[in-house]
């Protein structure tokens, strides 16, 4: 919650002003029963019509001030809640974008989505309610008690006898509620994960006739969440009936004692009516405080989950400048890395790529090809060794500068629900002419034949274009930024051999100054590269040109033999 209060600091002035307005409106509410008692006990018996009308006008004006004050204060509270939560949401989104990949894996994407949506909503709800009721309810409670004491101390003692019991019950229930709401949000994380996986893989699910299985899987996640919600709700719901029972018990006692005192002539009827009205005000104030405790319990659990992300340590720290003289654009020097920090996923990798050269990386699935690129772009930090770009350790390059050096197409890259033009531009200041030029290099000439051309709206993940068209749009996006280093991670798998060959030729002719890394399954995609790195089980088992590897690398030879059209000279 410390982090949450930091976000409230800039809102101190509007909050204070809202509290003052709310305070005035609440005091007006407290005055009404007192005036009513005076009207019944003093003014009415005198049969002074003018006085009755005058006090009626006073009560009307007080009511108008109370209503106006509460409306204005509530609007101000809503604005503070909106502004505060918007800033929390913005900072949380920014933090998520800059989290290291290992931290993202640790939190999980569904959990981050839940923290950005459900948890921020809970905090927003609390921020607004605490301003609306956080001032009003305590003033009504304390003010009501003080007024009742001044009216009749005997009845006040009858009322006050139940308050400590109520306070203790609310405290115990709320203490149990916070952990339960934390568990509930974990259940939300799991359900979002199932929904997200189904949304992404809906075509596979339908193709394999697994809709029944996925319904059952969602049902289990939904049932688990429902059980947690029910447990938390039942626990917190105990507060209302307990409070109602105790207050109605107290109210019954007040009415009995008050009636006896009125009958004995030691108390007036108007005073008893005012006392019962204040009793109702106090009851509503306590119910409001109970509701606040429920909302507070949810919000504390959510605020803690949000703080976990905002306070997550930055694992990708910037090191002091470390530059050596090097002939290589990219250099891996004895690099090892493990995702789980138990068994190395890649081990003792060393190679160099000169400026303008093309490096091909090939190997079986899971051998570590994509991991090398994740390390080069510093999505993860290596465990040992050094990775350099232009002789500089990438750990000493600011992340934004490092990222700006790359144009990349990942295996599972994202197409956004926007036009073809904007998907290629991707928020960068790139003229349409350069976008079209990049599309020509990427062999995306099909764009001109689309309805609306570059203004064609694409669906999320590009489901309204073919796989090959999608890949060429992604390649155009990577090329359009004129990067120093171009990474194509299995980006031509959906292209036919002819289009793939034309793409490689266009890249060679138009991006000769760009250092390129091509990760592929097909030897035809890398055979013309200046150097080829052959990976197997996280190790480099070959490095050289196609001709050199055909002669000297058994793994490369085996790959070549399994692919039609590849001839090995004996």
Secondary structure, 3 states (H helix, E strand, C coil): CHHHHHHHHHHHHHHHHHHHHHHHHHHHHHHHHHHHHHHHHHHHHHCCHHHHHHHHHHHHHHHHHHHHHHHHHHHHHHHHHHHHHHHHHHHHHHHHHHCCHHHHHHHCHHHHHHHHHHHHHHHHHHHHHHHHHHHHHHHHHHHHHHHHHHHCHHHHHHHHCCHHHHHHHHHHHHHHHHHHHHHHHHHHHHHHHHHHHHHHCHHHHHHCCCHHHHHHHHHHHHHHHHHHHHHHHHHHHHHHHHHHHHHHHHHHHHHHHHHHHHHHCCCCHHHHHHHHHHHHHHHHHHHHHHHHHHHHHHHHHHHHHHHHHHCCCCCCCCCCCCECCCCEEEEEEEEEECCCCCCCCEEEEEEEEECCCEEEEEECCCCCHHHHHHHHCCCCCCCEEEEEECCEEHHHCCHHHHHHCEEEECCCCCCCCCEHHHHHHCCCCCCHHHHHHHHHHCCCHHHHHCCCHHHCECCHHHCCCCHHHHHHHHHHHHHHCCCCEEEEECCCCCCCHHHHHHHHHHHHHHCCCCEEEEEECCHHHCCCCCEEEEEECCEEEEEECHHHHHHHCHHHHHHHHHCCCCCCCC
